[in-house]
Amino acid sequence: MGPALVRVSRAAGLPPPWPDVHGLAFRWQEDGRLSDVLLSSTGNGRLGRFVLSPRRGAWSGWFTSVMPFRTGEGPVLLAACPTAAARGGDAPVVDVVLLSARAGGPWHRWGRLTASAVDPEGIRFDPVLHAPAGLGTYPWAAALRLPAYRRARRPLR
């Protein structure tokens, strides 16, 4: 994948130590093409991977794409699992194993993301417009996401 821009966020913006749904977003560029992935704190089981999970700390559990990406072989979810070092606080700001799975299938590792710094506000990510190569968005998922991404594309004030 190469160098990536990374953002870690709290969905509702509640102050710590209040639980919140945490987000992990990352962008990379390959052959002049942007790829964006947005993941939210969830479970990792067959049902839990589709359910947002508020928690106190970002690295105390998994992140998934919640909605599947479209591929030629059917729907695929993406996930990130914090490493033991990330959970223990002895790692860079971000240290996660990247995984993918069919809707109810087992997880398979496809990479690792580490970052020593994150940009909390300055980057706008959009996995509908910038889906990673080989992945697409289902029309129903794009329709659900479009209003939020349209608001997110507005300039910061």
NORDA-V360317 format. One record per helix or strand of 3 or more residues. SS is the DSSP state (hx for helix, st for strand). FROM is the first residue (numbers start at 1). LEN is the number of residues. If there is no record, write none. Layout:
SS/FROM/LEN ; SS/FROM/LEN
This chain:
st/4/7 ; st/22/9 ; st/33/10 ; hx/48/3 ; hx/58/3 ; st/76/7 ; hx/84/5 ; st/94/9 ; st/108/8 ; hx/139/14
